Amino acid sequence: MSASAGPGEQICHLYRLRPGAEAEYERRHTEIWPEMSALLDEAGIYEYAIYRREQLLICVLRTRWGFAHAAAVTGASDVQDRWTASLADLFAEIADTDGEPLWAHRVFHHAGHPPVR
């Protein structure tokens, strides 16, 4: 996955926390700012989930209008700037040396059959 991911495509990227920052990171996400949630909606980001294993964060999401659009909307937002700054001290790694997110590339997918409701 990359910035070229289109509408509805699942995107996955990674972050790495500083050792000892796990509990604080989780606490801050239980108190996500309403304006941050509104920004995600405005950017067309949905089905956004973050998983954690020790210091490794696995972020999975979809976008309505493609990742490039979502990144442009969030990148132009002072809310995003403030949210990112508020978490900066918790991260050990958020991007590669070129500033690109740490993309995780799908190597397997089994859609299966969802349960009938």
Buried (B, 14 or more C-beta within 10 A) or exposed (E): BEBEBEEEBEBBBBBBBBEEBBEBBEEBEEEEEEEBEEBBEEBBBEEEEEEBEEBEBBBBBBBEBBBBBBBBBBEEBEBBEEBEEEBEEBBEBBEEEEEEBBBBEEEEEEEEEEEEE
